[in-house]
């Protein structure tokens, strides 16, 4: 059963509990309220240390892939503190050679139409 539907990219910190062998927690930023939230769990079959390590590895892999994707696609994000909003520039969508050729053809025709 699903307990929490959490995007791994939003996880900031994950650690096992010092006092309980089966407990672990992570801190993440809520996507809608932008608040930091701490989620704590008690493992059923494994140790909290092992599960927190798995979440930490997943977070590191996600972060690495996201940074690589942003670098390759030229995507940037800016944060407006006055409105507490993010604005993304660019797209992660990879265009095919055919789509790129069509776009270039359309761009060439625009000056001719004027």
N, C-alpha and C positions, 0 to 999 in steps of 0.2 A: 504494500500500500504506500502511496505517495504521501509523505508528511509535509514536505516543503518543496515548492517548485522554484528553485533558485538558479539563476544564470551564473555559471561558474566564473565568468569574467568579472562579476561584481564582488566576488569574495576578496577581502583585503587581508585577512589574518586568520589562521587556523591553528589550533593547539590542543593537545590533550589536557585533561584536568589533572592537577597535582594531587588532589585528595581522593579522587575516585578513578580506579583503574579503567573502568569501562566508559567513562565520560569524555567527551570532546566538544569543542565549540568553535564557531567561526564568526567573524564580523564581516558584514557586507553592507552595501549601500542600497537602500530601497529605490527602485526605479522611478516610482511616482512621487514619493514625499521627499526623496533625497536625504532621508535620515539614516544614520548609522544604526544598525540593529545587530545584536549579538544573539545567535541561535545556539542553544546548548542541547546536546543529545546524550542518551545513555545507549551504548551499543548492546545488542542482544547476544551476538555470537563472537564478536571480536573485541580487541582492546581499543580503547579510545586513541591510544598512540598510533596504532596501525591505521585506523580510519582517518585520523587527522593527517597522517602522512599521505594517504591516498588523495585526499581532498587538496592538500598542498601541492602535490605533483600535478594534479589535474589543472589547478589554477596556474601553475608555472608554465605548463604546456600551452594552455589557452592564451596566456599573456604573450608568450613568444610568437605564436601563430598570428595573433592580432597585430602585434607590432610589425611583423614581416609583411602582412597583408596591407597595412596602412602605408608602409614604405614603398611597396611595389605599385600600389594603386594611386598614390599621391593624395590620400584622404587625410584631411585635417579636421580637428574638432576644436571649437572655441567655447569658452564658458563666459556668459554674461552674468556677473554677480548681481547687478541691479534687478534683473528679471529672473535670476536663478535658472537659466536655461542653457542648453548646449545647442550649438549650431554645427552641423557637419557639412563640410565642403568636399565635393567629389563623390565618387561611387565605388563600391567594392565590386560591382558587376564587371565581369570581363567581357569585352566585346569581341565578336568573331571578326575575321579578316573581311568577310563579306559586309558585315554591318559597318565596319570602319570605312570601307570603300564607298558605301552608300552615303555615309555621313559626309565624307570629303566631297563627293559629287554634289550633294545638296549645298554645301558651303560654297562651292565654286559657282553655283548658279545664282546665289543670292545677289552678288553685285550686278549680274547681268539683268536681273529683274528690275533693279532700280533705274 
